[in-house]
């Protein structure tokens, strides 16, 4: 009996994370750290609270993580011009360099995982997963709107 799609995707995600973690440890990065660095590379200037939401972390947990990344000179906090209470997060030059060092580790892992898959199938898989994600995002947004309406 084959696994259902949700279990299969979850298992693939777990294996990617675990293998990437093992490889990233060689350069001294933990999973939570590389998640923060990756998000900041893609969304530099995001507020701390928005990043906590995106990473599904408690605000204080993220704050402590950012403290450690700031102490390591990988991340810097800058005051948000639009909100005196908020901080925007940016990668430092050292943070960019480390993030750039992590990228080939992830790319190499994916290439190894796709080694026996023809290029046309890789493109189709990418397209199908993007559609799958888009549908799930729409479901999530609709659920959030309904929840807010019923609570408000």
Long-range contacts (C-beta under 8 A, 24 or more apart in sequence): 16-109, 16-110, 16-113, 19-109, 20-105, 20-106, 20-109, 23-105, 23-109, 24-102, 24-105, 27-98, 27-101, 27-102, 29-98, 29-102, 32-65, 33-65, 33-68, 33-69, 33-74, 34-102, 36-62, 36-65, 36-66, 36-69, 36-75, 37-69, 37-74, 37-75, 37-91, 37-95, 37-98, 37-99, 37-102, 38-99, 38-102, 40-75, 40-89, 40-90, 40-91, 40-95, 40-99, 41-91, 41-96, 41-99, 44-89, 44-90, 44-91, 45-88, 45-89, 45-90, 46-88, 46-89, 47-80, 47-83, 47-86, 47-87, 47-88, 47-89, 48-77, 48-86, 48-87, 48-88, 48-89, 49-86, 51-89, 69-95, 74-98
